[in-house]
Amino acid sequence: MEQLYEISAKAADVLLASALVIALLKFKQFSRTERWYVYYAMFVFCINMLLYIKFKGTHEYLYPIYIAGEFFLLASIYIRKLAVQKLFIIPIIIVSLLFLSISHIIPDYEDDYSKAVSNLAVVTLIACSMIYDLRKDSLKRKFTILDAVIFLYYTVSIFIFILQHQLIPYNPEHFYVIWSINNVLLVGLYFTILYTFIKLKK
């Protein structure tokens, strides 16, 4: 299982890097809203590369940044698609800053709580966006499949972050089982991002 964990993690990174190369080559073909998918992919890739450096305390510092940045970028995508960004952009910024700083304010606070709340909020926004898109011209829904895969990944991720605290203390092997599932889902997500970026046309 450890081998699957490592292989799937590397495969996910390769797919994400490939998607970014395609995105940069075709960047002018993205609309303003669609470019936020590129910003999201770029942010996640940069966080992953920084984690590979493995400086002391890297995870502790980067994890809140990752949660806050991921939430802000994904929320920005879907509130823009819902055409309500002027109403919600300030609350999104405030919540992102809260995710970034709450572990420094409350002693013994687990950032995984923020991750679960963030995922739940993102899943809700995606669901609303997909329902909204169904009422629009189907020819303009170029990112529907990607949105569905993002929805799937972040829904399952909620349960992964809950389960890890329940199972890992009893058996370290459960770490590799849980995170192998996560990495396999990431492979699917990043492949879908790559496929969507390749197929994108003006």
Beta strands, then each sheet from edge to edge (+ up, - down):
end
